Amino acid sequence: MVNVVRDWIASDWRQHPSRVCAELLGMGLSLCVALLLAWTTPAPPMLWCYVIWIVASLCLLSAAVSRGSVGLSLLYGGFLVIDSVGLWRTIWT
């Protein structure tokens, strides 16, 4: 099983390195925001969190569209809308 996964990742990297980079960047940014929230609770810097979440959502959405995944495209598109509303409310309300 490990060999199958390793071969699949290597094949994906050879065929679409920019997509793999977008996915890794999006996941890494999402993890960074989770750590930022945990570290700065109870008063996290929501402006920075929303900006980073939006960049992560754009990376993951572009990768999902490139992969042809309808479900993940809808999920990351939904996150993008939710985070954009959150950023809007953080700045202008």
C-alpha positions as a Python dict, from the first residue, in 0.01 Angstrom:
ca = {
    (1, 'M'): (0, 0, 0),
    (2, 'V'): (281, 242, 84),
    (3, 'N'): (439, 178, -255),
    (4, 'V'): (112, 248, -433),
    (5, 'V'): (71, 583, -254),
    (6, 'R'): (436, 676, -311),
    (7, 'D'): (409, 593, -682),
    (8, 'W'): (86, 791, -712),
    (9, 'I'): (245, 1098, -549),
    (10, 'A'): (553, 1068, -771),
    (11, 'S'): (336, 1034, -1082),
    (12, 'D'): (125, 1334, -982),
    (13, 'W'): (441, 1538, -921),
    (14, 'R'): (581, 1446, -1266),
    (15, 'Q'): (256, 1530, -1445),
    (16, 'H'): (142, 1838, -1249),
    (17, 'P'): (415, 1983, -1023),
    (18, 'S'): (239, 2321, -993),
    (19, 'R'): (-80, 2152, -873),
    (20, 'V'): (109, 1953, -609),
    (21, 'C'): (282, 2273, -496),
    (22, 'A'): (-53, 2455, -474),
    (23, 'E'): (-199, 2171, -265),
    (24, 'L'): (101, 2161, -33),
    (25, 'L'): (103, 2539, 6),
    (26, 'G'): (-271, 2547, 77),
    (27, 'M'): (-248, 2271, 335),
    (28, 'G'): (59, 2427, 496),
    (29, 'L'): (-108, 2767, 523),
    (30, 'S'): (-418, 2610, 676),
    (31, 'L'): (-205, 2436, 937),
    (32, 'C'): (-22, 2762, 1011),
    (33, 'V'): (-352, 2940, 1074),
    (34, 'A'): (-465, 2659, 1305),
    (35, 'L'): (-143, 2697, 1502),
    (36, 'L'): (-179, 3077, 1505),
    (37, 'L'): (-532, 3047, 1642),
    (38, 'A'): (-425, 2798, 1908),
    (39, 'W'): (-125, 3009, 2010),
    (40, 'T'): (-307, 3344, 2029),
    (41, 'T'): (-638, 3237, 2181),
    (42, 'P'): (-847, 3400, 2329),
    (43, 'A'): (-772, 3703, 2108),
    (44, 'P'): (-638, 3579, 1772),
    (45, 'P'): (-546, 3825, 1495),
    (46, 'M'): (-848, 3751, 1279),
    (47, 'L'): (-747, 3990, 1001),
    (48, 'W'): (-430, 3787, 939),
    (49, 'C'): (-615, 3458, 982),
    (50, 'Y'): (-874, 3546, 718),
    (51, 'V'): (-614, 3670, 471),
    (52, 'I'): (-412, 3348, 509),
    (53, 'W'): (-728, 3135, 487),
    (54, 'I'): (-828, 3308, 164),
    (55, 'V'): (-486, 3246, 7),
    (56, 'A'): (-500, 2882, 122),
    (57, 'S'): (-853, 2842, -19),
    (58, 'L'): (-745, 2988, -354),
    (59, 'C'): (-450, 2747, -371),
    (60, 'L'): (-663, 2446, -281),
    (61, 'L'): (-948, 2553, -511),
    (62, 'S'): (-714, 2588, -808),
    (63, 'A'): (-565, 2246, -738),
    (64, 'A'): (-910, 2086, -701),
    (65, 'V'): (-1031, 2239, -1029),
    (66, 'S'): (-712, 2122, -1200),
    (67, 'R'): (-768, 1773, -1062),
    (68, 'G'): (-1128, 1777, -1187),
    (69, 'S'): (-1273, 1721, -841),
    (70, 'V'): (-1624, 1865, -819),
    (71, 'G'): (-1664, 1791, -448),
    (72, 'L'): (-1338, 1950, -339),
    (73, 'S'): (-1393, 2245, -575),
    (74, 'L'): (-1729, 2313, -411),
    (75, 'L'): (-1581, 2269, -62),
    (76, 'Y'): (-1287, 2505, -118),
    (77, 'G'): (-1509, 2749, -307),
    (78, 'G'): (-1740, 2749, -5),
    (79, 'F'): (-1447, 2813, 227),
    (80, 'L'): (-1339, 3099, 2),
    (81, 'V'): (-1684, 3261, 27),
    (82, 'I'): (-1707, 3208, 405),
    (83, 'D'): (-1358, 3346, 466),
    (84, 'S'): (-1423, 3643, 238),
    (85, 'V'): (-1736, 3729, 436),
    (86, 'G'): (-1538, 3693, 758),
    (87, 'L'): (-1266, 3923, 627),
    (88, 'W'): (-1526, 4175, 515),
    (89, 'R'): (-1692, 4174, 858),
    (90, 'T'): (-1355, 4195, 1035),
    (91, 'I'): (-1253, 4503, 839),
    (92, 'W'): (-1580, 4693, 793),
    (93, 'T'): (-1795, 4617, 1096),
}
